[in-house]
Amino acid sequence: MAGDPREPFQRRHARLINERQSWISHWKELNEYILPRRGRFIGSALKTQSMPNRGEKINQKIIDSEATRALNTLVSGLMSGVTSPARKWFQLRTPDSEMMEYGPVKNWLKTVEDTMYEVFAESNFYQVLPYVYEEMSVYGTGAMMQFNDFDNVVRFQAFSTGEYCLAQDYTYTVNSIYRECQLTVEQVVAMYGLENCSQAVKDRYSKGDYDGWVEVVHLIEPNDLQGGQYWGDNVVSMFGDKRTAEMPWRMVCYEKGGNDGKLLSTSGFPTFPVYAPRWHLQVPDTYGRGPGMTCLGDVKQLQDQQKKKGQAIAKMVNPPMVADPGMKNQRMTTLPGDVTFADTSSTGGFKPAYQLQPRLNEFIMDMEDVRRRIQSAFYADLFLAITQMEGIQPRNEVELTERREEKLLMLGPVLQRLNHDMLDPLIDNVFDRLVQAGMTPPVPQELEGQPLRVEYISMMARAQKSQGILGLQDTAQFVGSLAAISPDVVDKFDFDQSVDEFGELRGVPPGIIKTDDQVAEARQARQQQMQQQQMMEQANQAAAGAKMLGDTSTQEETLLGDMIAGVGAP
């Protein structure tokens, strides 16, 4: 392929940057008022955000940190309520519910689940995920990439708003990412090899400038984009091998600067390894909108109110002063215990310019109202429902649980978007990785060629299913009340299936509830035991009857003998 191989990627990157441009100003405001340490606006005038490894103070506009603390509550709530490291939050199941009752299938799925949980725990997944939730909640979009790792199977890296551009397919699912990152000279050489670097990087490396920064573009997109016109007939030679060229997704890295006209590396992926959850997506937008955008006006108002409250208190403590013109150039002070000599015989002298008595109680009440709006926007009132409970207190634990689950229903659309954009493809990709690494047991014959589905059993997922649980409980109570009048009505209710459904809705581990085969075996064994016991009881009764019959015959014979003897006597 003649010319610079970076050119087609540079053209698309420029178009994506242009599409993203209208979001930048909004993201920067969110950066300044809520999340000052996130966001990498490369090329921006805000050098502290555009350059890595900078520790300058950049939260100059944050006087009241209520929004940041409410955000922390939301992130913690999502971690514990959706993807908790301490409890199971998903299950693997088969579309056929009857197959789930088969022991080998149930055990195989349980083994794979346990392996996946172990992989998530051993990797950095739970360390990276809060950053994704953080950015999704503030900017509306988060981004994370999965890498294969020799030691821990998989490894994850979170990207920050401003350093990447996204594109999506016709289903509005993200399928491309162009990311600008800054690496040191040493990192570039270690990751891509000195022979693949530009001459400028080679020169810096030879001079010992290992810690200087190099701008690198890292992209992943469909390999057949635009009918393959990026590569034409030279696709195999460009990638270096046919296997990489035939991968569904290609990854390309190149230096942003320099004029060497070469790529740092090319590789491919069988599945898209980037997850970009959007809090709320307004089709056909590529980027989402989050709670941070919703309450930005409230956050700015709170900063202004906090500043004015401080000014009012300062004027009360240290008010502006006026003095007689004759006191000019004389020593004056407002320090406690100090003395200023002034002529007080006239209306002049040294005194406050005006009396200030701000109504701070009303001011503070209005600020509290703004704080509540911010907490509501970040769902902090949902996750702190117990500690911040107002009004009528719950009468029992059941009512408290129902109140909390009712509030969790508010996050239903967000959870569906999170499942679609991140959790569904994440579990699919990690499962495929385990299969590639040979970490799954042999598949049962009944499962060969069968698709699997993911069922989420986190606290929030169970809250979404709470209505089904209440309906099941109400039906069981209704049947029980009718059984007191007409016992035959219990034949209408499938008690075994109700236990399975209740366990599924509650996320009970599969090993706790027995399969239909195990239940049938247990019932058959119990029935046989009852039959044997009944036969033994019948045998004992027969033996007792025979004994009684024997005793009765002896007595009758004795009486008959006595009667005969009596008749024959003189």
NORBEL-V958387 format. One record per pair of residues at least 4 apart in sequence whose ideal C-beta (glycine too) atoms are under 8 Angstrom apart, sorted by the first residue. I is the first residue (numbers start at 1). J is the second residue. If there is no record, write none. Layout:
<<I,J> <I,J>>
//
This chain:
<<1,5> <1,231> <1,232> <1,234> <1,237> <1,238> <3,7> <3,261> <4,261> <5,238> <5,254> <5,261> <5,262> <5,263> <6,10> <6,254> <6,261> <6,262> <6,263> <7,11> <8,12> <8,230> <9,13> <9,178> <9,217> <9,219> <9,230> <9,252> <9,254> <10,14> <11,15> <12,16> <12,178> <12,221> <13,17> <13,165> <13,178> <13,217> <13,219> <14,18> <15,19> <16,20> <16,165> <16,166> <16,167> <16,178> <17,21> <17,165> <19,165> <19,286> <20,24> <20,165> <20,286> <20,287> <23,27> <23,287> <24,28> <24,41> <24,44> <24,162> <25,29> <26,30> <26,293> <27,31> <27,39> <27,41> <27,139> <27,161> <27,162> <28,32> <28,39> <28,41> <28,44> <28,46> <28,49> <29,33> <29,296> <30,34> <30,35> <30,138> <30,139> <30,292> <30,293> <30,296> <31,35> <31,36> <31,38> <31,39> <31,41> <31,46> <31,49> <31,161> <32,36> <32,58> <32,59> <32,60> <32,61> <32,62> <33,61> <33,62> <33,67> <33,296> <33,299> <33,300> <33,303> <34,62> <34,67> <34,68> <34,71> <34,138> <34,292> <34,296> <34,299> <35,39> <35,68> <35,71> <35,134> <35,135> <35,138> <35,292> <36,58> <36,59> <36,62> <37,58> <38,131> <38,134> <38,135> <38,138> <38,160> <38,161> <39,49> <39,139> <39,160> <39,161> <39,162> <40,49> <40,50> <40,52> <40,160> <40,161> <40,162> <40,163> <41,46> <41,49> <41,50> <41,162> <41,163> <42,50> <42,162> <42,163> <42,180> <42,182> <42,215> <43,50> <44,49> <44,50> <44,162> <46,50> <46,58> <47,51> <47,54> <48,54> <48,56> <48,58> <49,58> <49,162> <51,182> <51,213> <52,182> <52,213> <61,303> <62,68> <62,303> <63,303> <63,306> <63,307> <63,310> <64,302> <64,303> <64,305> <64,306> <65,69> <66,70> <66,299> <66,302> <66,371> <66,374> <66,375> <67,71> <67,292> <67,295> <67,299> <67,302> <67,374> <67,378> <68,72> <69,73> <70,74> <70,374> <70,375> <70,377> <70,378> <70,380> <71,75> <71,134> <71,137> <71,138> <71,292> <71,378> <72,76> <73,77> <73,375> <73,378> <73,379> <73,380> <73,383> <73,384> <74,78> <74,133> <74,137> <74,291> <74,378> <74,379> <74,380> <74,383> <75,79> <75,130> <75,133> <75,134> <75,137> <76,80> <76,383> <77,81> <77,379> <77,382> <77,383> <78,82> <78,83> <78,133> <78,137> <79,83> <79,84> <79,85> <79,126> <79,129> <79,130> <79,133> <80,84> <80,86> <80,459> <81,383> <81,408> <81,458> <81,459> <81,460> <82,89> <82,415> <82,418> <82,423> <82,458> <82,459> <82,460> <82,461> <83,89> <83,126> <83,129> <83,423> <83,458> <84,89> <84,458> <84,459> <85,120> <85,121> <85,126> <87,458> <87,459> <88,113> <88,117> <88,457> <88,507> <88,509> <89,456> <89,457> <89,458> <89,461> <90,113> <90,423> <90,427> <90,454> <90,455> <90,456> <90,457> <90,458> <91,109> <91,113> <91,454> <91,455> <91,456> <91,457> <91,507> <91,510> <92,109> <92,112> <92,113> <92,431> <92,452> <92,453> <92,454> <92,455> <93,100> <93,109> <93,452> <93,453> <93,454> <93,455> <94,99> <94,100> <94,105> <94,109> <94,447> <94,450> <94,451> <94,452> <94,453> <95,450> <95,451> <95,453> <96,100> <96,450> <97,101> <97,500> <98,102> <99,105> <99,446> <99,447> <99,450> <100,105> <100,106> <100,109> <100,510> <101,106> <101,500> <101,515> <101,516> <101,517> <102,106> <102,444> <102,446> <102,515> <102,517> <103,107> <103,515> <103,517> <103,518> <104,108> <104,444> <104,446> <105,109> <105,444> <105,446> <105,447> <106,110> <106,510> <106,511> <106,515> <107,111> <108,112> <108,441> <108,443> <108,444> <108,447> <109,113> <109,452> <109,510> <110,114> <110,509> <110,510> <110,511> <111,115> <111,440> <111,441> <112,116> <112,431> <112,434> <112,440> <112,441> <113,117> <114,118> <115,119> <115,434> <115,439> <115,440> <116,120> <116,427> <116,430> <116,431> <116,434> <117,121> <118,122> <119,123> <119,152> <119,153> <119,154> <119,430> <119,433> <119,434> <119,439> <120,125> <120,126> <120,430> <121,125> <121,126> <122,152> <122,153> <123,149> <123,152> <123,153> <123,154> <123,155> <123,156> <124,128> <124,152> <124,155> <124,156> <125,129> <125,154> <125,156> <128,132> <128,144> <128,156> <128,157> <128,158> <129,133> <129,144> <129,156> <130,134> <131,135> <131,142> <131,144> <131,158> <131,160> <132,136> <132,142> <132,143> <132,144> <132,158> <132,275> <132,277> <132,422> <133,137> <133,142> <134,138> <134,142> <135,139> <135,141> <135,142> <135,143> <135,158> <135,160> <135,161> <136,140> <136,141> <136,142> <136,277> <136,278> <136,279> <136,288> <136,290> <137,279> <137,290> <137,291> <137,292> <137,378> <138,290> <138,291> <138,292> <138,293> <139,161> <139,287> <139,288> <139,290> <139,292> <139,293> <140,278> <140,279> <140,280> <140,287> <140,288> <140,289> <140,290> <140,292> <140,293> <141,161> <141,166> <141,276> <141,277> <141,278> <141,279> <141,287> <141,288> <141,290> <142,158> <142,276> <142,277> <142,422> <143,158> <143,159> <143,160> <143,164> <143,166> <143,177> <143,274> <143,275> <143,276> <144,156> <144,157> <144,158> <144,159> <144,274> <144,275> <144,276> <144,422> <145,156> <145,157> <145,159> <145,177> <145,220> <145,273> <145,274> <145,275> <146,154> <146,155> <146,156> <146,273> <146,274> <146,275> <146,426> <146,429> <146,430> <147,154> <147,155> <147,156> <147,157> <147,273> <148,153> <148,154> <148,155> <148,433> <149,153> <149,154> <149,155> <153,433> <153,434> <153,437> <153,439> <154,430> <154,433> <159,163> <159,164> <159,177> <159,179> <163,179> <163,180> <163,181> <164,177> <164,178> <164,179> <164,180> <165,177> <165,178> <165,179> <166,174> <166,176> <166,177> <166,276> <166,286> <166,287> <167,174> <167,175> <167,176> <167,177> <167,221> <167,286> <168,172> <168,173> <168,174> <168,175> <168,176> <168,286> <169,173> <169,175> <169,222> <172,281> <172,283> <172,284> <173,420> <173,421> <174,272> <174,274> <174,276> <174,286> <174,421> <175,221> <175,222> <175,272> <176,219> <176,220> <176,221> <176,222> <176,225> <177,219> <177,220> <177,221> <177,274> <177,276> <178,217> <178,218> <178,219> <178,221> <179,217> <179,218> <179,219> <180,215> <180,216> <180,217> <180,218> <180,256> <181,215> <181,216> <181,218> <182,213> <182,214> <182,215> <182,216> <183,187> <183,188> <183,191> <183,213> <183,214> <183,216> <184,188> <184,210> <184,211> <184,212> <184,213> <184,214> <185,189> <185,201> <185,204> <185,205> <185,209> <185,210> <185,211> <185,212> <185,214> <186,190> <186,205> <186,210> <186,211> <187,191> <188,192> <188,197> <188,201> <188,214> <188,216> <188,255> <188,264> <189,193> <189,194> <189,197> <189,201> <189,205> <191,264> <191,265> <192,196> <192,197> <192,253> <192,264> <192,265> <193,197> <194,202> <194,205> <196,262> <196,263> <196,264> <196,265> <197,201> <197,202> <197,205> <197,255> <197,264> <198,202> <198,255> <198,257> <198,258> <198,260> <198,262> <199,203> <199,258> <199,260> <200,204> <200,257> <200,258> <200,260> <201,205> <201,214> <201,255> <201,258> <202,206> <203,207> <204,209> <204,212> <205,209> <205,210> <214,255> <214,257> <215,255> <215,256> <215,257> <216,253> <216,254> <216,255> <216,256> <216,264> <217,253> <217,254> <217,255> <217,256> <218,251> <218,252> <218,253> <219,251> <219,252> <219,253> <220,249> <220,250> <220,251> <220,269> <220,272> <220,273> <220,274> <221,225> <221,249> <221,250> <222,248> <222,249> <222,250> <223,228> <223,245> <223,246> <223,247> <223,248> <223,249> <223,250> <223,268> <224,228> <224,248> <225,230> <226,230> <228,232> <228,235> <231,235> <231,238> <231,245> <234,238> <235,239> <235,245> <236,240> <236,241> <236,242> <236,245> <238,245> <238,266> <239,244> <239,245> <239,250> <239,266> <239,268> <240,244> <240,266> <241,245> <242,246> <243,247> <243,268> <244,250> <244,266> <244,267> <244,268> <245,268> <246,268> <247,267> <247,268> <247,269> <247,270> <248,268> <248,269> <248,270> <248,271> <249,268> <249,269> <249,270> <249,271> <249,272> <249,273> <250,266> <250,267> <250,268> <250,269> <251,265> <251,266> <251,267> <251,268> <251,269> <252,263> <252,265> <252,266> <253,263> <253,264> <253,265> <253,266> <254,262> <254,263> <254,264> <255,260> <255,264> <269,273> <270,432> <271,425> <271,428> <271,429> <271,432> <272,425> <273,429> <275,421> <275,422> <275,425> <275,426> <276,421> <276,422> <277,288> <277,417> <277,418> <277,421> <277,422> <278,287> <278,288> <278,289> <278,417> <278,421> <279,288> <279,289> <279,290> <279,291> <279,414> <279,417> <280,288> <280,289> <280,290> <280,413> <280,414> <280,417> <281,285> <281,288> <281,289> <281,417> <282,289> <288,417> <289,293> <289,294> <290,294> <291,295> <291,377> <291,378> <291,379> <292,296> <292,378> <294,377> <295,299> <295,373> <295,374> <295,377> <295,378> <296,300> <297,301> <298,302> <298,370> <298,373> <298,374> <298,377> <299,303> <299,374> <300,304> <301,305> <301,370> <302,306> <302,367> <302,370> <302,371> <302,374> <303,307> <304,308> <305,309> <305,363> <305,366> <305,367> <305,370> <306,310> <306,367> <307,311> <308,312> <308,363> <309,313> <309,360> <309,363> <309,364> <309,367> <310,314> <311,315> <312,316> <312,356> <312,358> <312,360> <312,363> <313,317> <313,358> <313,360> <314,318> <315,319> <315,320> <315,356> <316,356> <316,357> <316,358> <318,334> <319,352> <319,353> <319,354> <319,356> <320,352> <320,353> <320,354> <321,332> <321,334> <321,350> <321,351> <321,352> <321,353> <322,350> <322,351> <322,352> <322,353> <323,327> <323,328> <323,332> <323,342> <323,348> <323,349> <323,350> <324,342> <324,343> <324,346> <324,348> <324,349> <324,350> <325,348> <326,343> <326,348> <327,332> <327,342> <327,343> <327,350> <330,341> <331,340> <331,341> <332,340> <332,342> <332,350> <333,338> <333,339> <333,340> <334,338> <340,350> <342,348> <342,349> <342,350> <343,348> <343,349> <344,348> <344,349> <358,363> <359,363> <360,364> <361,365> <362,366> <363,367> <364,368> <365,369> <366,370> <367,371> <368,372> <369,373> <370,374> <371,375> <372,376> <372,381> <373,377> <374,378> <374,380> <375,380> <375,381> <376,380> <376,381> <379,383> <379,410> <379,411> <380,384> <381,385> <381,388> <381,407> <382,404> <382,407> <382,408> <382,410> <382,411> <384,388> <385,389> <385,403> <385,404> <385,407> <386,400> <386,404> <389,393> <389,394> <394,399> <394,400> <394,403> <395,399> <396,400> <397,401> <398,402> <399,403> <400,404> <401,405> <402,406> <402,466> <403,407> <404,408> <404,463> <405,409> <405,462> <405,463> <405,466> <408,459> <408,460> <408,463> <408,464> <409,463> <409,464> <411,415> <411,460> <412,416> <412,464> <413,417> <414,418> <415,419> <415,456> <415,460> <415,461> <415,464> <416,420> <417,421> <418,422> <418,423> <419,423> <419,424> <419,456> <420,424> <421,425> <422,426> <423,427> <423,454> <423,456> <424,428> <424,454> <425,429> <426,430> <427,431> <427,454> <428,432> <429,433> <430,434> <431,435> <431,452> <432,436> <433,437> <434,439> <434,440> <435,439> <435,440> <443,447> <443,448> <444,448> <446,450> <455,504> <456,461> <457,461> <457,462> <457,507> <458,462> <458,507> <459,463> <460,464> <461,465> <461,507> <462,466> <462,505> <462,506> <462,507> <465,469> <465,505> <466,470> <467,471> <468,472> <468,501> <468,505> <469,473> <469,502> <469,505> <469,506> <470,474> <471,475> <472,476> <472,498> <472,501> <472,502> <472,505> <473,477> <474,478> <475,479> <475,493> <475,498> <476,480> <476,493> <476,498> <477,481> <478,482> <479,483> <479,489> <479,490> <479,492> <479,493> <480,484> <481,485> <482,486> <482,489> <483,487> <483,489> <483,490> <485,489> <489,493> <490,495> <493,498> <494,498> <495,499> <496,500> <496,516> <496,519> <497,501> <498,502> <499,503> <499,513> <500,504> <500,513> <501,505> <502,506> <502,508> <503,508> <503,512> <503,513> <504,508> <508,512> <508,513> <514,518> <514,519> <514,522> <515,519> <516,520> <517,521> <518,522> <519,523> <520,524> <521,525> <522,526> <523,527> <524,528> <525,529> <526,530> <527,531> <528,532> <529,533> <530,534> <531,535> <532,536> <533,537> <534,538> <535,539> <536,540> <537,541> <538,542> <539,543> <540,544> <541,545> <542,546> <543,547> <544,548> <545,549> <546,550> <547,551> <548,552> <549,553> <550,554> <551,555> <552,556> <553,557> <554,558> <555,559> <556,560> <557,561> <558,562> <559,563> <560,564> <561,565> <562,566> <563,567> <564,568> <565,569>>
//
